């Protein structure tokens, strides 16, 4: 592995620091509690302990998990004969508790990258699908923050639709994907839209489904979703 990048020199740390400045937060001290680096030495994420004060004199939470912005892409496969919609998901283990999850392809945005560029790259790496840029559709004009207020992570949502034959759609199910070098042990999982909504196990996935159905006006499918 290349020489690890100091966390305070990283693109993600500097972007987080700019957000503090925009919000008029006075950062008095920051300490690196734990930093995970990629194979090329780049900072992937950092847990920091900080001493920071708001403009009205209140203290911020002393811990922050710096991840940076990311993308999530909903892949909708449409049976070209029946018109039925399927969702292509990534099946893997959650880091925090080892539970099995069903998620949409996603990835972190690095320095010099745009959200659409990352979405196209992650789609190819995680599913093997390649699409032209004009088939990648944003689900909203901005990023949404994660539920927890102790992380700076914000997500840009996209979707793409791909018409395929029934056998081609089924052939993707169970395909092994992911980079062994990055400890990714993933498999593809194809499910009808309503079943995918039941299986998806994070708020990002649920939001992606609802945003997509609203954007394309598919209220018939929306009514079938389990809640």
N, CA and C atoms as a LAMMPS dump frame, in Angstrom:
ITEM: TIMESTEP
0
ITEM: NUMBER OF ATOMS
681
ITEM: BOX BOUNDS ff ff ff
-5.0000000000000000e+02 5.0000000000000000e+02
-5.0000000000000000e+02 5.0000000000000000e+02
-5.0000000000000000e+02 5.0000000000000000e+02
ITEM: ATOMS id mol type element x y z
1 1 1 N 0.838 -1.199 0
2 1 2 C 0 0 0
3 1 3 C 0.868 1.242 0
4 2 1 N 0.44 2.293 -0.661
5 2 2 C 1.179 3.541 -0.717
6 2 3 C 1.22 4.193 0.664
7 3 1 N 2.093 5.189 0.801
8 3 2 C 2.214 5.92 2.059
9 3 3 C 0.859 6.516 2.444
10 4 1 N 0.368 6.238 3.665
11 4 2 C -0.948 6.756 4.07
12 4 3 C -0.996 8.278 4.062
13 5 1 N -2.06 8.82 3.545
14 5 2 C -2.276 10.253 3.494
15 5 3 C -2.662 10.765 4.882
16 6 1 N -2.027 11.815 5.392
17 6 2 C -2.462 12.402 6.665
18 6 3 C -3.905 12.873 6.551
19 7 1 N -4.711 12.602 7.571
20 7 2 C -6.137 12.887 7.44
21 7 3 C -6.425 14.371 7.24
22 8 1 N -5.61 15.254 7.847
23 8 2 C -5.848 16.688 7.709
24 8 3 C -5.435 17.226 6.335
25 9 1 N -4.746 16.394 5.533
26 9 2 C -4.391 16.784 4.171
27 9 3 C -5.401 16.27 3.159
28 10 1 N -6.343 15.488 3.603
29 10 2 C -7.25 14.809 2.683
30 10 3 C -8.328 15.742 2.141
31 11 1 N -8.819 15.406 0.965
32 11 2 C -9.916 16.145 0.33
33 11 3 C -11.154 16.145 1.217
34 12 1 N -11.462 15.011 1.834
35 12 2 C -12.683 14.907 2.647
36 12 3 C -12.594 15.766 3.902
37 13 1 N -11.434 15.795 4.529
38 13 2 C -11.275 16.628 5.722
39 13 3 C -11.413 18.103 5.357
40 14 1 N -10.792 18.522 4.26
41 14 2 C -10.852 19.929 3.862
42 14 3 C -12.277 20.341 3.477
43 15 1 N -13.007 19.425 2.837
44 15 2 C -14.398 19.725 2.486
45 15 3 C -15.24 19.877 3.748
46 16 1 N -15.01 19.004 4.73
47 16 2 C -15.725 19.109 6.017
48 16 3 C -15.389 20.419 6.714
49 17 1 N -14.122 20.813 6.68
50 17 2 C -13.682 22.042 7.319
51 17 3 C -14.347 23.264 6.668
52 18 1 N -14.505 23.215 5.338
53 18 2 C -15.17 24.33 4.639
54 18 3 C -16.629 24.45 5.075
55 19 1 N -17.291 23.318 5.304
56 19 2 C -18.679 23.361 5.76
57 19 3 C -18.768 24.001 7.144
58 20 1 N -17.811 23.705 8.017
59 20 2 C -17.786 24.342 9.335
60 20 3 C -17.655 25.86 9.196
61 21 1 N -16.76 26.274 8.318
62 21 2 C -16.535 27.708 8.123
63 21 3 C -17.789 28.384 7.568
64 22 1 N -18.472 27.721 6.629
65 22 2 C -19.695 28.289 6.06
66 22 3 C -20.776 28.467 7.124
67 23 1 N -20.782 27.577 8.116
68 23 2 C -21.769 27.642 9.193
69 23 3 C -21.267 28.43 10.395
70 24 1 N -20.125 29.123 10.223
71 24 2 C -19.55 29.991 11.246
72 24 3 C -19.23 29.229 12.534
73 25 1 N -18.749 28.003 12.357
74 25 2 C -18.331 27.188 13.498
75 25 3 C -16.854 27.442 13.789
76 26 1 N -16.556 27.686 15.033
77 26 2 C -15.168 27.891 15.439
78 26 3 C -14.578 26.559 15.868
79 27 1 N -13.639 26.053 15.081
80 27 2 C -12.988 24.778 15.371
81 27 3 C -11.707 25.066 16.152
82 28 1 N -11.738 24.714 17.439
83 28 2 C -10.59 25.008 18.294
84 28 3 C -9.55 23.906 18.268
85 29 1 N -10.02 22.664 18.162
86 29 2 C -9.072 21.544 18.168
87 29 3 C -9.738 20.337 17.519
88 30 1 N -8.939 19.523 16.826
89 30 2 C -9.448 18.297 16.223
90 30 3 C -8.368 17.23 16.305
91 31 1 N -8.774 16.024 16.694
92 31 2 C -7.842 14.904 16.832
93 31 3 C -8.34 13.708 16.03
94 32 1 N -7.423 13.035 15.387
95 32 2 C -7.732 11.829 14.627
96 32 3 C -7.864 10.651 15.596
97 33 1 N -9.06 10.093 15.721
98 33 2 C -9.267 8.91 16.554
99 33 3 C -8.966 7.649 15.762
100 34 1 N -9.47 7.588 14.532
101 34 2 C -9.187 6.442 13.656
102 34 3 C -9.407 6.865 12.21
103 35 1 N -8.464 6.509 11.342
104 35 2 C -8.586 6.777 9.914
105 35 3 C -8.381 5.493 9.132
106 36 1 N -9.285 5.225 8.202
107 36 2 C -9.128 4.079 7.305
108 36 3 C -8.655 4.588 5.953
109 37 1 N -7.613 3.938 5.431
110 37 2 C -7.038 4.33 4.15
111 37 3 C -7.341 3.283 3.086
112 38 1 N -7.401 3.74 1.822
113 38 2 C -7.554 2.847 0.692
114 38 3 C -6.218 2.259 0.275
115 39 1 N -6.242 1.42 -0.754
116 39 2 C -5.03 0.745 -1.209
117 39 3 C -3.967 1.707 -1.734
118 40 1 N -4.395 2.886 -2.174
119 40 2 C -3.448 3.868 -2.686
120 40 3 C -3.068 4.904 -1.631
121 41 1 N -3.435 4.631 -0.394
122 41 2 C -3.064 5.508 0.708
123 41 3 C -4.039 6.636 0.97
124 42 1 N -5.09 6.758 0.157
125 42 2 C -6.036 7.86 0.315
126 42 3 C -6.947 7.622 1.509
127 43 1 N -7.384 8.707 2.136
128 43 2 C -8.288 8.629 3.273
129 43 3 C -9.681 8.237 2.783
130 44 1 N -10.236 7.156 3.351
131 44 2 C -11.593 6.738 3.028
132 44 3 C -12.582 7.367 4.001
133 45 1 N -12.305 7.263 5.279
134 45 2 C -13.119 7.929 6.287
135 45 3 C -12.324 8.068 7.573
136 46 1 N -12.751 9.024 8.396
137 46 2 C -12.03 9.355 9.621
138 46 3 C -13.01 9.644 10.754
139 47 1 N -12.744 9.063 11.907
140 47 2 C -13.464 9.424 13.128
141 47 3 C -12.6 10.435 13.877
142 48 1 N -13.169 11.625 14.127
143 48 2 C -12.394 12.667 14.787
144 48 3 C -13.054 13.076 16.099
145 49 1 N -12.222 13.518 17.029
146 49 2 C -12.67 14.129 18.265
147 49 3 C -12.401 15.623 18.14
148 50 1 N -13.424 16.431 18.38
149 50 2 C -13.261 17.851 18.129
150 50 3 C -13.756 18.711 19.283
151 51 1 N -13.216 19.899 19.303
152 51 2 C -13.669 20.955 20.21
153 51 3 C -14.109 22.095 19.311
154 52 1 N -15.429 22.258 19.165
155 52 2 C -15.959 23.26 18.235
156 52 3 C -17.151 23.972 18.86
157 53 1 N -17.287 25.248 18.523
158 53 2 C -18.317 26.095 19.125
159 53 3 C -19.152 26.768 18.045
160 54 1 N -20.475 26.819 18.262
161 54 2 C -21.386 27.466 17.327
162 54 3 C -21.363 28.973 17.534
163 55 1 N -21.944 29.756 16.597
164 55 2 C -21.949 31.22 16.76
165 55 3 C -22.63 31.691 18.037
166 56 1 N -23.586 30.892 18.558
167 56 2 C -24.256 31.308 19.794
168 56 3 C -23.588 30.762 21.051
169 57 1 N -22.389 30.177 20.877
170 57 2 C -21.603 29.749 22.023
171 57 3 C -21.815 28.324 22.476
172 58 1 N -22.673 27.56 21.809
173 58 2 C -22.907 26.161 22.187
174 58 3 C -21.811 25.264 21.626
175 59 1 N -21.594 24.144 22.297
176 59 2 C -20.596 23.18 21.858
177 59 3 C -21.233 22.167 20.908
178 60 1 N -20.497 21.814 19.854
179 60 2 C -20.934 20.724 18.997
180 60 3 C -20.61 19.387 19.666
181 61 1 N -21.261 18.324 19.203
182 61 2 C -20.93 16.984 19.674
183 61 3 C -19.433 16.751 19.495
184 62 1 N -18.764 16.136 20.472
185 62 2 C -17.306 16.004 20.398
186 62 3 C -16.803 14.963 19.408
187 63 1 N -17.692 14.176 18.793
188 63 2 C -17.265 13.161 17.826
189 63 3 C -17.949 13.396 16.494
190 64 1 N -17.195 13.213 15.412
191 64 2 C -17.752 13.323 14.068
192 64 3 C -17.097 12.273 13.18
193 65 1 N -17.925 11.619 12.37
194 65 2 C -17.453 10.612 11.435
195 65 3 C -17.422 11.252 10.053
196 66 1 N -16.22 11.497 9.532
197 66 2 C -16.052 12.183 8.259
198 66 3 C -15.964 11.156 7.135
199 67 1 N -16.971 11.135 6.288
200 67 2 C -17.014 10.218 5.148
201 67 3 C -17.03 10.956 3.813
202 68 1 N -17.572 12.146 3.791
203 68 2 C -17.705 12.873 2.539
204 68 3 C -18.984 12.504 1.816
205 69 1 N -19.191 13.079 0.635
206 69 2 C -20.397 12.831 -0.14
207 69 3 C -20.306 11.506 -0.884
208 70 1 N -21.48 10.949 -1.204
209 70 2 C -21.542 9.655 -1.872
210 70 3 C -22.716 9.644 -2.843
211 71 1 N -22.826 8.557 -3.598
212 71 2 C -23.941 8.402 -4.538
213 71 3 C -24.641 7.078 -4.265
214 72 1 N -25.917 7.028 -4.647
215 72 2 C -26.689 5.796 -4.62
216 72 3 C -27.464 5.737 -5.927
217 73 1 N -27.458 4.567 -6.597
218 73 2 C -28.117 4.462 -7.889
219 73 3 C -29.096 3.297 -7.898
220 74 1 N -30.344 3.595 -8.193
221 74 2 C -31.391 2.59 -8.309
222 74 3 C -31.399 2.063 -9.74
223 75 1 N -31.223 0.75 -9.875
224 75 2 C -31.208 0.112 -11.197
225 75 3 C -32.526 -0.631 -11.388
226 76 1 N -33.328 -0.16 -12.333
227 76 2 C -34.623 -0.767 -12.618
228 76 3 C -34.525 -1.535 -13.936
229 77 1 N -34.725 -2.843 -13.866
230 77 2 C -34.708 -3.7 -15.051
231 77 3 C -36.144 -3.966 -15.469
232 78 1 N -36.449 -3.701 -16.729
233 78 2 C -37.82 -3.844 -17.23
234 78 3 C -37.871 -4.988 -18.232
235 79 1 N -38.695 -5.972 -17.946
236 79 2 C -38.873 -7.1 -18.855
237 79 3 C -39.485 -6.575 -20.156
238 80 1 N -38.751 -6.714 -21.254
239 80 2 C -39.199 -6.117 -22.505
240 80 3 C -40.439 -6.787 -23.085
241 81 1 N -40.788 -7.984 -22.575
242 81 2 C -41.985 -8.672 -23.06
243 81 3 C -43.206 -8.367 -22.198
244 82 1 N -43.03 -8.373 -20.874
245 82 2 C -44.174 -8.196 -19.97
246 82 3 C -44.296 -6.785 -19.414
247 83 1 N -43.194 -6.015 -19.432
248 83 2 C -43.196 -4.684 -18.837
249 83 3 C -43.022 -4.698 -17.333
250 84 1 N -42.862 -5.89 -16.727
251 84 2 C -42.666 -5.988 -15.282
252 84 3 C -41.344 -5.337 -14.878
253 85 1 N -41.353 -4.684 -13.705
254 85 2 C -40.167 -3.995 -13.216
255 85 3 C -39.484 -4.802 -12.118
256 86 1 N -38.16 -4.887 -12.224
257 86 2 C -37.329 -5.559 -11.235
258 86 3 C -36.251 -4.584 -10.763
259 87 1 N -35.806 -4.768 -9.53
260 87 2 C -34.73 -3.951 -8.983
261 87 3 C -33.478 -4.811 -8.85
262 88 1 N -32.358 -4.269 -9.332
263 88 2 C -31.073 -4.957 -9.211
264 88 3 C -30.369 -4.425 -7.97
265 89 1 N -30.2 -5.293 -6.993
266 89 2 C -29.607 -4.886 -5.712
267 89 3 C -28.28 -5.601 -5.472
268 90 1 N -27.533 -5.069 -4.524
269 90 2 C -26.278 -5.671 -4.082
270 90 3 C -26.509 -6.289 -2.711
271 91 1 N -26.179 -7.556 -2.594
272 91 2 C -26.376 -8.291 -1.334
273 91 3 C -25.021 -8.448 -0.645
274 92 1 N -24.917 -7.953 0.589
275 92 2 C -23.648 -8.013 1.306
276 92 3 C -23.881 -7.935 2.815
277 93 1 N -22.79 -7.973 3.572
278 93 2 C -22.857 -7.907 5.029
279 93 3 C -22.603 -6.491 5.515
280 94 1 N -23.366 -6.068 6.511
281 94 2 C -23.117 -4.779 7.147
282 94 3 C -21.851 -4.88 7.979
283 95 1 N -21.057 -3.823 7.946
284 95 2 C -19.801 -3.826 8.69
285 95 3 C -20.049 -3.854 10.192
286 96 1 N -21.061 -3.108 10.675
287 96 2 C -21.206 -2.906 12.119
288 96 3 C -21.704 -4.141 12.858
289 97 1 N -22.539 -4.984 12.226
290 97 2 C -23.077 -6.125 12.967
291 97 3 C -23.074 -7.437 12.187
292 98 1 N -22.601 -7.425 10.938
293 98 2 C -22.511 -8.653 10.169
294 98 3 C -23.817 -9.138 9.572
295 99 1 N -24.903 -8.378 9.737
296 99 2 C -26.184 -8.8 9.172
297 99 3 C -26.146 -8.676 7.653
298 100 1 N -26.962 -9.488 6.991
299 100 2 C -27.019 -9.463 5.533
300 100 3 C -27.968 -8.364 5.082
301 101 1 N -27.539 -7.582 4.109
302 101 2 C -28.331 -6.455 3.65
303 101 3 C -28.53 -6.511 2.138
304 102 1 N -29.566 -5.827 1.693
305 102 2 C -29.856 -5.651 0.273
306 102 3 C -29.853 -4.152 0.017
307 103 1 N -28.953 -3.723 -0.855
308 103 2 C -28.75 -2.294 -1.054
309 103 3 C -28.651 -1.967 -2.538
310 104 1 N -28.779 -0.689 -2.856
311 104 2 C -28.529 -0.229 -4.213
312 104 3 C -27.029 -0.007 -4.388
313 105 1 N -26.513 -0.123 -5.605
314 105 2 C -25.104 0.212 -5.834
315 105 3 C -24.811 1.63 -5.329
316 106 1 N -23.681 1.794 -4.679
317 106 2 C -23.342 3.09 -4.086
318 106 3 C -21.828 3.222 -4.021
319 107 1 N -21.37 4.459 -3.807
320 107 2 C -19.939 4.679 -3.7
321 107 3 C -19.625 6.09 -3.248
322 108 1 N -18.404 6.285 -2.779
323 108 2 C -17.972 7.573 -2.261
324 108 3 C -17.373 8.434 -3.369
325 109 1 N -17.561 9.737 -3.241
326 109 2 C -17.036 10.695 -4.212
327 109 3 C -15.66 11.158 -3.756
328 110 1 N -14.68 11.002 -4.619
329 110 2 C -13.314 11.413 -4.304
330 110 3 C -12.982 12.748 -4.965
331 111 1 N -11.833 13.272 -4.637
332 111 2 C -11.417 14.579 -5.151
333 111 3 C -11.397 14.59 -6.672
334 112 1 N -11.966 15.636 -7.253
335 112 2 C -11.954 15.792 -8.699
336 112 3 C -13.056 15.038 -9.426
337 113 1 N -13.91 14.329 -8.698
338 113 2 C -14.975 13.555 -9.323
339 113 3 C -16.318 14.264 -9.173
340 114 1 N -17.19 14.042 -10.142
341 114 2 C -18.554 14.532 -10.051
342 114 3 C -19.466 13.374 -9.658
343 115 1 N -20.625 13.659 -9.032
344 115 2 C -21.539 12.578 -8.668
345 115 3 C -21.925 11.67 -9.84
346 116 1 N -22.258 12.191 -11.042
347 116 2 C -22.59 11.286 -12.148
348 116 3 C -21.436 10.375 -12.549
349 117 1 N -20.215 10.898 -12.535
350 117 2 C -19.054 10.07 -12.88
351 117 3 C -18.918 8.9 -11.912
352 118 1 N -19.098 9.174 -10.635
353 118 2 C -18.975 8.117 -9.627
354 118 3 C -20.102 7.102 -9.794
355 119 1 N -21.308 7.572 -10.089
356 119 2 C -22.445 6.668 -10.266
357 119 3 C -22.199 5.698 -11.417
358 120 1 N -21.702 6.191 -12.53
359 120 2 C -21.427 5.33 -13.686
360 120 3 C -20.328 4.324 -13.368
361 121 1 N -19.3 4.772 -12.645
362 121 2 C -18.209 3.88 -12.284
363 121 3 C -18.662 2.79 -11.335
364 122 1 N -19.4 3.171 -10.297
365 122 2 C -19.85 2.193 -9.316
366 122 3 C -20.839 1.206 -9.927
367 123 1 N -21.669 1.678 -10.843
368 123 2 C -22.607 0.782 -11.514
369 123 3 C -21.852 -0.314 -12.257
370 124 1 N -20.809 0.063 -12.973
371 124 2 C -20.019 -0.927 -13.707
372 124 3 C -19.292 -1.867 -12.763
373 125 1 N -18.673 -1.311 -11.702
374 125 2 C -17.88 -2.137 -10.79
375 125 3 C -18.748 -3.096 -9.977
376 126 1 N -19.92 -2.633 -9.535
377 126 2 C -20.732 -3.437 -8.628
378 126 3 C -21.727 -4.354 -9.332
379 127 1 N -22.086 -4.014 -10.588
380 127 2 C -23.081 -4.836 -11.28
381 127 3 C -22.611 -5.367 -12.627
382 128 1 N -21.571 -4.755 -13.192
383 128 2 C -21.122 -5.154 -14.523
384 128 3 C -21.863 -4.448 -15.642
385 129 1 N -22.861 -3.626 -15.319
386 129 2 C -23.635 -2.924 -16.339
387 129 3 C -22.943 -1.62 -16.725
388 130 1 N -22.919 -1.347 -18.021
389 130 2 C -22.411 -0.083 -18.528
390 130 3 C -23.538 0.631 -19.258
391 131 1 N -23.749 1.895 -18.931
392 131 2 C -24.8 2.664 -19.589
393 131 3 C -24.212 3.987 -20.063
394 132 1 N -24.773 4.577 -21.112
395 132 2 C -24.317 5.91 -21.522
396 132 3 C -24.745 6.941 -20.494
397 133 1 N -24.003 8.027 -20.39
398 133 2 C -24.307 9.048 -19.371
399 133 3 C -25.728 9.595 -19.443
400 134 1 N -26.318 9.652 -20.645
401 134 2 C -27.653 10.241 -20.742
402 134 3 C -28.747 9.323 -20.207
403 135 1 N -28.409 8.074 -19.861
404 135 2 C -29.384 7.169 -19.263
405 135 3 C -29.342 7.203 -17.738
406 136 1 N -28.426 7.977 -17.196
407 136 2 C -28.318 8.151 -15.744
408 136 3 C -29.12 9.391 -15.362
409 137 1 N -30.175 9.206 -14.586
410 137 2 C -31.095 10.298 -14.262
411 137 3 C -31.007 10.646 -12.778
412 138 1 N -30.788 11.918 -12.454
413 138 2 C -30.749 12.313 -11.033
414 138 3 C -32.138 12.29 -10.411
415 139 1 N -32.2 11.91 -9.151
416 139 2 C -33.449 11.914 -8.39
417 139 3 C -33.427 13.089 -7.42
418 140 1 N -33.448 14.275 -7.956
419 140 2 C -33.404 15.467 -7.131
420 140 3 C -32.185 16.312 -7.445
421 141 1 N -32.231 17.609 -7.13
422 141 2 C -31.17 18.547 -7.491
423 141 3 C -30.026 18.636 -6.484
424 142 1 N -30.122 17.931 -5.362
425 142 2 C -29.112 18.106 -4.316
426 142 3 C -28.899 16.789 -3.575
427 143 1 N -27.954 16.812 -2.659
428 143 2 C -27.69 15.638 -1.828
429 143 3 C -28.501 15.72 -0.543
430 144 1 N -28.84 14.55 -0.006
431 144 2 C -29.526 14.466 1.282
432 144 3 C -28.563 13.9 2.324
433 145 1 N -28.622 14.456 3.529
434 145 2 C -27.773 13.957 4.601
435 145 3 C -28.306 12.636 5.145
436 146 1 N -27.39 11.833 5.699
437 146 2 C -27.792 10.62 6.382
438 146 3 C -28.584 10.978 7.637
439 147 1 N -29.242 9.975 8.219
440 147 2 C -30.099 10.23 9.377
441 147 3 C -29.311 10.74 10.574
442 148 1 N -28.116 10.233 10.791
443 148 2 C -27.343 10.622 11.963
444 148 3 C -26.697 11.988 11.766
445 149 1 N -26.715 12.8 12.808
446 149 2 C -26.122 14.129 12.728
447 149 3 C -24.635 14.127 13.073
448 150 1 N -24.085 12.973 13.403
449 150 2 C -22.666 12.901 13.762
450 150 3 C -21.784 12.482 12.593
451 151 1 N -22.336 12.45 11.375
452 151 2 C -21.56 12.169 10.172
453 151 3 C -21.838 13.25 9.144
454 152 1 N -20.822 13.583 8.355
455 152 2 C -20.991 14.601 7.317
456 152 3 C -21.483 14.01 6.005
457 153 1 N -21.729 12.693 5.959
458 153 2 C -22.096 12.031 4.704
459 153 3 C -23.401 12.586 4.13
460 154 1 N -23.393 12.899 2.845
461 154 2 C -24.583 13.306 2.115
462 154 3 C -24.639 12.508 0.818
463 155 1 N -25.844 12.096 0.42
464 155 2 C -26.025 11.206 -0.726
465 155 3 C -26.726 11.893 -1.888
466 156 1 N -26.167 11.683 -3.094
467 156 2 C -26.828 12.043 -4.334
468 156 3 C -27.503 10.792 -4.882
469 157 1 N -28.78 10.906 -5.261
470 157 2 C -29.544 9.766 -5.746
471 157 3 C -29.714 9.83 -7.264
472 158 1 N -29.544 8.655 -7.907
473 158 2 C -29.739 8.526 -9.347
474 158 3 C -30.55 7.26 -9.622
475 159 1 N -31.065 7.191 -10.839
476 159 2 C -31.662 5.933 -11.281
477 159 3 C -31.368 5.716 -12.755
478 160 1 N -31.471 4.479 -13.195
479 160 2 C -31.417 4.152 -14.612
480 160 3 C -32.397 3.018 -14.869
481 161 1 N -32.937 2.981 -16.056
482 161 2 C -33.828 1.91 -16.481
483 161 3 C -33.171 1.162 -17.636
484 162 1 N -33.268 -0.151 -17.621
485 162 2 C -32.698 -0.962 -18.691
486 162 3 C -33.707 -2.029 -19.092
487 163 1 N -34.128 -1.996 -20.365
488 163 2 C -35.041 -3.015 -20.878
489 163 3 C -34.246 -4.232 -21.323
490 164 1 N -34.637 -5.39 -20.82
491 164 2 C -33.918 -6.625 -21.096
492 164 3 C -34.918 -7.768 -21.231
493 165 1 N -34.456 -8.856 -21.809
494 165 2 C -35.301 -10.043 -21.872
495 165 3 C -35.396 -10.675 -20.491
496 166 1 N -36.449 -11.448 -20.267
497 166 2 C -36.605 -12.122 -18.982
498 166 3 C -35.414 -12.994 -18.626
499 167 1 N -34.917 -13.835 -19.56
500 167 2 C -33.748 -14.671 -19.245
501 167 3 C -32.505 -13.845 -18.902
502 168 1 N -32.309 -12.699 -19.582
503 168 2 C -31.14 -11.862 -19.3
504 168 3 C -31.228 -11.251 -17.908
505 169 1 N -32.441 -10.873 -17.506
506 169 2 C -32.636 -10.326 -16.157
507 169 3 C -32.337 -11.398 -15.112
508 170 1 N -32.875 -12.597 -15.322
509 170 2 C -32.673 -13.685 -14.349
510 170 3 C -31.217 -14.11 -14.272
511 171 1 N -30.471 -13.946 -15.367
512 171 2 C -29.064 -14.362 -15.385
513 171 3 C -28.198 -13.513 -14.463
514 172 1 N -28.651 -12.318 -14.145
515 172 2 C -27.883 -11.455 -13.246
516 172 3 C -28.008 -11.884 -11.784
517 173 1 N -29.086 -12.585 -11.459
518 173 2 C -29.343 -12.951 -10.068
519 173 3 C -28.264 -13.903 -9.539
520 174 1 N -27.676 -13.553 -8.406
521 174 2 C -26.674 -14.399 -7.766
522 174 3 C -25.265 -14.211 -8.274
523 175 1 N -25.073 -13.325 -9.233
524 175 2 C -23.734 -13.095 -9.777
525 175 3 C -22.821 -12.501 -8.71
526 176 1 N -21.617 -13.057 -8.571
527 176 2 C -20.656 -12.568 -7.593
528 176 3 C -19.969 -11.319 -8.118
529 177 1 N -19.897 -10.281 -7.278
530 177 2 C -19.286 -9.012 -7.68
531 177 3 C -18.41 -8.496 -6.545
532 178 1 N -17.878 -7.298 -6.724
533 178 2 C -17.073 -6.675 -5.669
534 178 3 C -15.593 -6.905 -5.867
535 179 1 N -14.799 -6.035 -5.239
536 179 2 C -13.346 -6.105 -5.315
537 179 3 C -12.799 -6.813 -4.089
538 180 1 N -12.129 -7.939 -4.316
539 180 2 C -11.521 -8.672 -3.199
540 180 3 C -10.464 -7.823 -2.501
541 181 1 N -9.776 -6.969 -3.277
542 181 2 C -8.723 -6.133 -2.699
543 181 3 C -9.268 -5.114 -1.716
544 182 1 N -10.573 -4.794 -1.815
545 182 2 C -11.198 -3.836 -0.912
546 182 3 C -12.153 -4.519 0.054
547 183 1 N -11.982 -5.84 0.201
548 183 2 C -12.768 -6.647 1.145
549 183 3 C -14.269 -6.572 0.843
550 184 1 N -14.606 -6.511 -0.45
551 184 2 C -15.993 -6.496 -0.869
552 184 3 C -16.413 -7.905 -1.276
553 185 1 N -17.345 -8.468 -0.546
554 185 2 C -17.882 -9.783 -0.866
555 185 3 C -19.375 -9.608 -1.133
556 186 1 N -19.708 -9.393 -2.382
557 186 2 C -21.071 -9.04 -2.743
558 186 3 C -21.615 -9.962 -3.819
559 187 1 N -22.938 -10.075 -3.828
560 187 2 C -23.648 -10.79 -4.883
561 187 3 C -24.827 -9.943 -5.338
562 188 1 N -25.181 -10.109 -6.605
563 188 2 C -26.336 -9.387 -7.124
564 188 3 C -27.615 -10.126 -6.765
565 189 1 N -28.647 -9.36 -6.521
566 189 2 C -29.953 -9.933 -6.189
567 189 3 C -31.007 -9.19 -7
568 190 1 N -31.756 -9.935 -7.796
569 190 2 C -32.814 -9.358 -8.619
570 190 3 C -34.16 -9.718 -8.008
571 191 1 N -35.033 -8.725 -7.836
572 191 2 C -36.347 -8.975 -7.239
573 191 3 C -37.381 -8.054 -7.868
574 192 1 N -38.647 -8.514 -7.959
575 192 2 C -39.715 -7.606 -8.386
576 192 3 C -39.738 -6.381 -7.485
577 193 1 N -40.235 -5.255 -7.994
578 193 2 C -40.119 -3.985 -7.288
579 193 3 C -40.672 -4.062 -5.863
580 194 1 N -41.861 -4.621 -5.701
581 194 2 C -42.469 -4.669 -4.366
582 194 3 C -41.641 -5.524 -3.413
583 195 1 N -41.113 -6.655 -3.915
584 195 2 C -40.292 -7.512 -3.059
585 195 3 C -38.98 -6.817 -2.7
586 196 1 N -38.41 -6.099 -3.667
587 196 2 C -37.174 -5.361 -3.399
588 196 3 C -37.394 -4.329 -2.303
589 197 1 N -38.555 -3.681 -2.332
590 197 2 C -38.861 -2.68 -1.307
591 197 3 C -38.961 -3.335 0.076
592 198 1 N -39.436 -4.56 0.108
593 198 2 C -39.519 -5.278 1.386
594 198 3 C -38.134 -5.704 1.863
595 199 1 N -37.26 -6.063 0.919
596 199 2 C -35.938 -6.58 1.277
597 199 3 C -34.941 -5.479 1.637
598 200 1 N -35.049 -4.337 0.981
599 200 2 C -34.044 -3.305 1.186
600 200 3 C -34.014 -2.913 2.659
601 201 1 N -32.813 -2.768 3.2
602 201 2 C -32.684 -2.669 4.655
603 201 3 C -32.038 -1.371 5.124
604 202 1 N -32.098 -0.335 4.304
605 202 2 C -31.617 0.959 4.787
606 202 3 C -32.512 2.07 4.26
607 203 1 N -32.502 3.203 4.943
608 203 2 C -33.355 4.321 4.574
609 203 3 C -33.02 4.871 3.202
610 204 1 N -31.751 4.789 2.81
611 204 2 C -31.36 5.275 1.491
612 204 3 C -32.085 4.5 0.4
613 205 1 N -32.187 3.183 0.574
614 205 2 C -32.866 2.362 -0.413
615 205 3 C -34.344 2.677 -0.5
616 206 1 N -34.982 2.811 0.652
617 206 2 C -36.414 3.14 0.685
618 206 3 C -36.662 4.484 0.004
619 207 1 N -35.842 5.477 0.332
620 207 2 C -36 6.8 -0.264
621 207 3 C -35.781 6.748 -1.769
622 208 1 N -34.795 5.978 -2.223
623 208 2 C -34.545 5.849 -3.657
624 208 3 C -35.751 5.309 -4.399
625 209 1 N -36.416 4.282 -3.817
626 209 2 C -37.616 3.722 -4.441
627 209 3 C -38.713 4.778 -4.56
628 210 1 N -38.974 5.485 -3.469
629 210 2 C -40.063 6.452 -3.455
630 210 3 C -39.783 7.635 -4.385
631 211 1 N -38.552 8.109 -4.407
632 211 2 C -38.195 9.203 -5.306
633 211 3 C -38.382 8.787 -6.764
634 212 1 N -37.946 7.577 -7.089
635 212 2 C -38.051 7.085 -8.467
636 212 3 C -39.513 6.991 -8.909
637 213 1 N -40.344 6.367 -8.092
638 213 2 C -41.748 6.172 -8.473
639 213 3 C -42.472 7.506 -8.628
640 214 1 N -42.085 8.486 -7.812
641 214 2 C -42.689 9.814 -7.952
642 214 3 C -42.219 10.486 -9.24
643 215 1 N -40.919 10.402 -9.516
644 215 2 C -40.358 11.071 -10.693
645 215 3 C -40.94 10.511 -11.988
646 216 1 N -41.075 9.179 -12.084
647 216 2 C -41.586 8.576 -13.319
648 216 3 C -43.108 8.484 -13.33
649 217 1 N -43.762 8.837 -12.223
650 217 2 C -45.217 8.806 -12.166
651 217 3 C -45.814 7.418 -12.133
652 218 1 N -45.071 6.461 -11.57
653 218 2 C -45.556 5.074 -11.516
654 218 3 C -46.304 4.85 -10.2
655 219 1 N -47.501 5.399 -10.105
656 219 2 C -48.267 5.297 -8.872
657 219 3 C -48.902 3.919 -8.706
658 220 1 N -49.056 3.178 -9.812
659 220 2 C -49.584 1.818 -9.705
660 220 3 C -48.622 0.939 -8.927
661 221 1 N -47.32 1.036 -9.23
662 221 2 C -46.329 0.267 -8.468
663 221 3 C -46.243 0.771 -7.036
664 222 1 N -46.342 2.085 -6.858
665 222 2 C -46.26 2.673 -5.518
666 222 3 C -47.324 2.074 -4.601
667 223 1 N -48.521 1.832 -5.14
668 223 2 C -49.607 1.294 -4.327
669 223 3 C -49.369 -0.145 -3.905
670 224 1 N -48.464 -0.865 -4.581
671 224 2 C -48.189 -2.259 -4.244
672 224 3 C -47.106 -2.407 -3.186
673 225 1 N -46.427 -1.309 -2.829
674 225 2 C -45.274 -1.41 -1.942
675 225 3 C -45.719 -1.744 -0.507
676 226 1 N -45.009 -2.687 0.118
677 226 2 C -45.315 -3.007 1.523
678 226 3 C -44.69 -1.976 2.455
679 227 1 N -45.425 -1.591 3.491
680 227 2 C -44.898 -0.649 4.495
681 227 3 C -45.142 -1.206 5.875
